[in-house]
Amino acid sequence: MSYIFSGNRKVVDEDIKKIIQETTEFDVTTDISTRTKREDVLAFILQCDADALKQDIEAEDLEIDIESDEEAYISELMNKADEYAVEIEENLPEDLLAYYYAYEYDEDEGVIKTILVVSSDELGELKLREVGNRLITVVGD
């Protein structure tokens, strides 16, 4: 079990997982908090069904076709996953910060994989982003 402190309050990984599962389209696949090598950060690999994202793209009448411009289409899927991830941050307690980044489209599984890094607001957004960006290089391999 991973946890962080925000002020005097202990925040456990299960609390964050519950928020994600109850309020978003994401599933938590892996707790990667130990891979950050930090005690003040929780980190997860999430996945989101690509079909739901594709339906949103089609509903917006974006003129991007996977057949003709696969790279632009996948980029739009990743952007849409990041938009979905905003819901996570909106549902976290106010004293927590979140950094999220869609990093992979797994066509075989039909999912977009995203990392989520959460910390107390005491850490600061800049430092949290640095931790997240380092984690992307570790996870993306």
N, C-alpha and C positions, 0 to 999 in steps of 0.2 A: 504494500500500500504506500503510495506516494502522497506527500502533503507539503503545503507551504503555510507560512503564517502571514496574515494580513493584520497588522497591529497585534492585538492579543488573540485574535481569532484564528483557529486552525482550519484550513481548507483542505479537505482530502480529495483525492482524484475521483472518488466515487460521486462526490457532490457535482463536480464538473461534468462527468459522464452523464449523470441524470439530467442536468440542464440541457445538454446537447441532444440527448435522445427524446426528451419531452417537448422541445421547442424548435427543432430544426429537422431538415431532411437528411442530416448526416448520421452515419453509424461510426462509433468509435471502434477501430480495429485493433489498435495497439497503444499501450501507454509507453512512451519512450522518454519519460522524465529522467531516467538514469543516464541516458545518452547525452543529456545536456551538461553533465558533470557539475551541476549547480543544485543547491538545496533550496533556492528561492524561486524555482520555476517548475511548473507542471507542463508536460508536453505530450501530445497525442498525434497519432496518424488517424485521420478520418477518411471516410469515403462517402461519396454521394452518387446516386444512380444517375448515369449520364442521360438516360431516356427522359427523365424529368427536366433536365437542363435543355435537352434538344427541343422538347415541347415548348419551353419558355422562349427559346430563340425563334422557333417557327411562329409563335403567337405575336412576336414583335415584328414580324414581316421583314426580318433582316435578309438581305439578298446575298447570303453566304451559302454556298453549296459544298458539301464535303467532297463531292466528286470533282469539282473544278478547282477548288482552293482548300485543300485539306488543312494546311497550316493555319490559315485564317479561321477556319471553322473550329479547329481544336483550341486556338487562342480564345475564341469567343466562349467556348465551353468552360475554359479555365476562369475567364472573367466572370461568367455567370456563377460558378461555384464560389468565387470570392464574394460575390454579392449575397449568396445564401449564407456565407459564414458571418456576415455582419449581424445576423440574427443571434449568433452565439454571444457576441460582445454586448448586444442590447439586453440580453437576458442574464448576464453575469451580475453579481453584486457590484455596486458602484465603486468599491475600493479595489477591484481587480481590473487588470489590463489584459487585453488579448491581442495576439499577432497571429494572422493566418495567411496561408499562401497555398494556392492550388499548384501542385508541382508535377502531376503526371496524369495523363489520360490512358487508362488501361482498356484498350479496345476489346481485348478478349473477355474481360470481366464486365465490361460496360459500366465502368465507374471512373470518377475523377477522384484522385487521392490528394488530400490536403493535410498540411501540418497545422497544428494549433499549439501555440505557446501561451501560457497564462502565468501571470505573476501579480504580486501586490503592486498597487500604484506607486509604492515607494521606490520600486526599481526604476521606473521611468520608461516611457515609450521608446526612446532611442536605444537604451540598453536591451530592452526586450526584443526589438527588431534585430539587433546584432546577434542575439542568441538564436532567434528564429532563422536568420540567414545562414549562420554557421550550421545549424541543424539540417537545413535543406541540403547542404553539400554532403552531410553524413548519410541522410536518408535516401537521397537521390541516386546514390551509387548502386 
